[in-house]
């Protein structure tokens, strides 16, 4: 049956061009069949005129191309899986299939398929694997493009102009709707509800977590924080059905001018050095204590803050000399502050610094306006101003604290006379022993670097022993390690 063409009547009603397939028998020649036995090539119901060729099982190159219902006289072809995997458009697939159909029809009608390799029209599994891999990659790229289109744009960086609302044009707080359907303007309740978002609408927890973790998360958090600490607080004071054409920054400036008379100037490093040297020259007692977050959190425990919150905020308190803040420790510390000659207070308005300073002082009945105040970093300021060595040189110095020996050796290299060292202070409970040892030394000024107990030790050294005592703090560590130079 070499070179034979069979034509039959196909039940589906092929019209003009005739569906042609290469049968399994066409391995040694071009055997073309048509009719009910033609199972490899299928033409849909709507096929009209034109050469519509559908490759079946024997044709592995085309990977089974089907003609759908909507095929028109132009020879419209719908591509199968392989064509879709390559990401071709409909027009490209039609043209590609038409050309392939024409080529195969020409070869069939000329009975030019000679030889087993050409008769089979087969290729090995490698092209199919390549087509499959191409399809997977195309699908992955399409999925990535879709995800990029749907993804929210990242928030602008905090340094960009659009990161913050313009002055006077801040976003309005969210209104709230009660179950009865009444819309409530932003008052205290509305502002509190909207404080979680700079746009006035609280973010869902999951979405907020994604934004915080993704690009722009810091900028978004910063923007929300500024809003919650500014405009949202202002909104709490605006009555219902009113707006205020002023930004929070303007209101803060106006309020600051009102409170400006309450500003209190702290004693400067040069003034402090003058007071210390005057007391040394006159052999008068003088105590300089400093209040940092450790001292303030110790006083705040179970007074202005729950003890559990203090423990969470200040896990360093045991290292600083207070394993547990008890009423006796708080009372002793407050009494030392009340009786000190100079009290260093924090300039920082952070929650655990000035945020605790005035509530703590009020709780213990200490009138801050009656205290002589300097900065809580006066120890560093004296060093940076090159005033520390002039204060110590020519004086008898007692060193107290864990770095006393190393600091003593360093000071002696700079001509300072160190007459005593007390190297260990084991917390507030160790104060009586340290005071007993201190009384055994002869000195003009004591530098105490002993954590929170230093406040009580300085006050007692000045009050009971009549000497100058200075809360030296972590400056001792930085000088010993070489981080700071004398």
Secondary structure, 3 states (H helix, E strand, C coil): CCCCECCCCCCCCCCCCCCCEECCCCCCCCCEECCCCCCCCCCCCCCCCCCCCCCCCCCCCCCCCECCCCCCCCCCCECCHHHHHCCCCHHHHHHHHHHHHHHHHHHHHCCCCCCHHHHHCCCCHHHHHHHHHHHHHHHHHHHHHHHHHHCCCCCCCCCCHHHCCCCCCCCCCCCEECCCCCEECCCHHHHHHHCCCCCCCCCCHHHHHHHHHCCCHHHHHHHHHHHHHCHHHHHCCCCCCCCCCCCHHHHHHHHHHHHHHHCCCCECHHHHHHHHHHHHHHCCCEEEEECCHHHHHHHHECCCECHHHHHHHCCCCCCCCCCCCCHHHHHHHHHHHHHCCEEEECCCCCCCCHHHHHHHHHHCCCCHHHCCEEECCHHHHHHHCCCHHHHHCCCEEEEEECCHHHHHHHHHHCCCEEEEEECCCCCHHHHHHHHHHHCCCCCCEEEEECCCHHHHHHHHHHHHHCCEEEECCCHHHHHHHCCCCC
